[in-house]
Amino acid sequence: MTMIDYDNAWRRWMSDYNEGLGLVYERLILNDFLEERMRQHNIRTVLEAPIYGMAGASGINSVRFAQLGAHVTLVDVNDERLREVRRLWGELGLLDRVTFVCTPDPSRLPFPAEQFDLVWNWAALWHLPDAAATLREMARVSKNLIFTAMPNKMQVGYLLRKYLLEREFFDWIQDERWSNVGVARKVLEERGLTLVEQGVLDVPPWPDTVMPASEVLKRLGLGERFQSRFEGDSWEWSTMAYYTGDKPELKAQMDGYAFLERATLPWQLKMVWAHHRYILLQKPRG
């Protein structure tokens, strides 16, 4: 069994843009969500803090905001990783729409109060030494909205990862308690924010795992039988290739998998399969 070096996994993703089908789906579905909220709430300034959470290439979750004309600020605790993120944004020709800030402590953000229309992060809270303090800082520097999402611990893939496929991951994260977005909601509501909406995102027709499909098959003992279907040039999935225009067809391909995502069902019914839960809160006016 291949052991994953979680502390350094990000380095591979910054040079190998082949993220896998699940991550490309996750990013492009998230893009649709962010674009719609950007228009609903007239979002022009965005802070993503911290940026590390989603697997795959780091620091590109907010690219869609920049493509639509917003100014983005990205915060990371790792200066080396942030330099690589800058390189990715340079490849996309978006350096004029982004600011990079490295801080050793995301619970002390170096910005004045109420500077950004939206402050957000994705799957980042359980990596933080003090997620509650970071959420309070997010509330301080936002002048309108806060959005956060975490893996949905109620869905099948989460349980597979925790008890069968990837038990070592849960020893590596800081605090699994933050997989419950209700904990984050309570912290923000104590700061006077009100819930705008909550729900689920990232609901493809496959279980959740950040490992490549070939590695999942190995761990299930099915590698020799099926592994070749999920490797090689025919199994290349890259969000960066979509952003650069090399593979514009990826969006239509991901939309083809989104029938569960867009089913007209209450979000509570989708929780058994949804990979992430989210909350969007708003600061009081005035």
N, C-alpha and C positions, 0 to 999 in steps of 0.2 A: 504494500500500500504506500502510495506517495504521500509524504507529510508536507503540509503547506507551511511555508515560512510567512506568517501573516504580517510580521513587522516589515518585511521587505517586498511583499507581493505587489505593491504599487509600482515598484521599479520596472517590473516586467510589463505591466500594462502601459507604461509610458513609452515603451519602445515597440511593443507588439500590440497593434491596435485591434487585433482579432479578439474581440471581447466575448463573443458567443451570442447565440440567438436571443437568449433570455435578457441579457443586458441591453441589447439594441432595442428590443421591444419595450423594456422598462423606460429607457430614455425617451423614445419617440412618443409613447403614451403620456409620459410626464410632460413633454413639450406641449402636447395638445391642451392639457390641463392648465399649464402656466400661461399659455397664449390667451386662453379664454378669460382667465382671471385678470390678466394684464389689461385687457380691453374693458372688462366690467368695472375695474377700480382705477383706471387711468394711472397705471404704474409706470413711472419714468425713471426712478432710481431704485436700485436693488442691491442689497447686501446679502451674500451667502456666507454664513459664518457658523461653524467652520465648514470647509468644503469637503472634508474627508468623511466618507460614509459608504457611498455606493462603490461597489467593485468596478473593475475596468479602469479606463483612463480617468485620472483624477482631474477635477477642476473644470469640467465641461458641462456641468448640469445647467448653468445659467446662460449658455450660448444663445439659446432661442430668444431670451430677453434682449441681448445685444443685437442680434440680427433684426429685431423689430424696432430698434432705435433707442432702447433704454441704456442708461449707464450702469454698469455692474461693478461692484467692489467684491473681491474675493479674499477671504481670510483663511490662512492656514497656520499651523504651529510648526511646520517643517519647512525650513528655508530651501533646502535642496529640492523638495517636491514642488514648491511654489515656483522655482526657476523653471522646472520642466513644464508646469502648467502655463507659464508665460510663453514658452516655446510653442505649445499647442495652439494657444490663441493667436500667436504670430502666424502660424501656418494657415489659420483661418482668416487672416487679414482683419482682425477685430481688436487690435491693440489700442486703437483710439477710443474704444468704448468700454475699457476695463481698467480697473486699478487693483494692484496686488498689494496685500498687506500681510506681513508675517508678524505674529505675536506669540510669545510662549504661553500665554494664558488667555484662552477664549472667554473666560469669565470676567475679563477686564478689557473690553473692546476700546480701542483708541479713537473714538469718534464722539462728537458732541451729541447731546440728546436730540431726538426727533429729526434725524438727518435723512432717513431713507423711507420711501413709500412702502417698501416691502423688505422684511428681514426674514430669512428662511434657511433651512437646511434639510437634508435628506439622509435618513438612516445614520445620523451622526451622533445622536445623544448618548448612546450606550458606549461610545468610545471616549467620553469626556470624564475627567476626574471629578468635576463638579457641574453636572448638567443643569441643575436647578439654578445655579449662579449664572450660567451662560444664558439660560432662558430669560432671566431677569434683565441681563444686559441687552439681549435682543429686544425686549420690551422697551428699554430705555432709549435705544437709538432708532427705533421705528417711530415714524409719525403717523402710521396708519395700520398696516397689516403685519401679522406674523403667521408664517406657515411652517409646519414641521410634519414629517412623516417618519414612521418606523416600521420595520418588518412586523407583520401580523402574526402574533404567536398562536392564534387560534386556527391557522390553516395547516393543511396536511404537510406541505413541504417543510414548514418550520419544525414540526415534530420529527420528520425524517432526518433533518439536519442535526437536531439536538440529540437524538437518541440512537441514530444509526450511522448516518453518512459523515457527519462533521462535528463530532462531539468536542474536539479540541478547540474549535472556534469559540465555543461558549466559555472556555477557560481563559481565552485571550481577551475578550471584551471586558470593559471596565465594570459595567453594571447592567445586567439583563433586565432589571426593574424598569428601565426606560423603554423597553419594547412595548410597554403599555402607554399609548398616547394619552390616556386619561390622566396619568401622573403629570405629564407636561401641561395638559389643559388646566389642572388644578393650580399649578404654579403660576400660570399666566393669568388666570381669573383672579387670583389673589393680588395681582398687580393692577387690577381694574379692567382688564380686557374682557370682551364679550365674544362668545362663539358666533361666527358667521356661518360656518358649515363644517361638517365632518363626514367622512366616508371612507371608501377604499379605492385604491389605485393599483395598477399592475396586476391584471386578472387574466393572464394567458391560459391556454388549455394544457399547461404542464406544471408540475410542482416546482416550488421555489428552491433553488440552490445556486450558490455563486460559483460552484465548481463547473468546469467544462463537462459536457455530456459524456465524453469518453471516460473521464475520471469517475463520474457517477456510476457508469456501467462496470468499471473495474471493481469499485467498492461493493457493488451488488453481485459480483461474481459472473457478470454477463459480458465482460470485455471481449473475449475471443469471438463471441458470436455476433455481436452488433457494433463493436467499436469502429470498424472501418467506415461505417455510414456517417460517423460524426467527426471525421478527421479529414485533412487534406484540403485542396483548393476549393472543392465544392462546398466546404463547410466553413467559409470565411464570413464573419459578421463583424462589421466595424462601423460604429457611429461616426467616427472621423471621416470615413469614406463617404458617408451620406452628407456630412456638413461641407466637405470640400467639393461636392458635386460629382465625385467619381462614381457613386452608386445612388442616383436619385430614386431608383426603383425600390429602395429599402422601405420607404414610407408606405407604399401600397402593399408591400409584402407584410409589414407589421399590421396594417389595417385588416388584412385578411385573417389574422389571428385574434382580432379584438371582439369577436362576437359575444363572449362572456362579459367583457369590459363594458360593452354598450347595450347589453340586455336591459330592458326596462323592468328591472327588479329592484326592490329595496336593497340598499347597500348591506344591510344586516344579513340578508340571505346570501350575499356573495362572499361573506367573511370566511366561509369554509374553504374557499379556494383563493381568495385575494392575497397577494403577496405583501401588500402594505396597507396600513391605515394612516389617515391624515386628519389634521385639524387646521382650520384657518380661523384666526381670531383678529379682532379689530380693537384699536385703542379708542377710548371715548373722545368725542369731538370737543375741542376747546380745552 
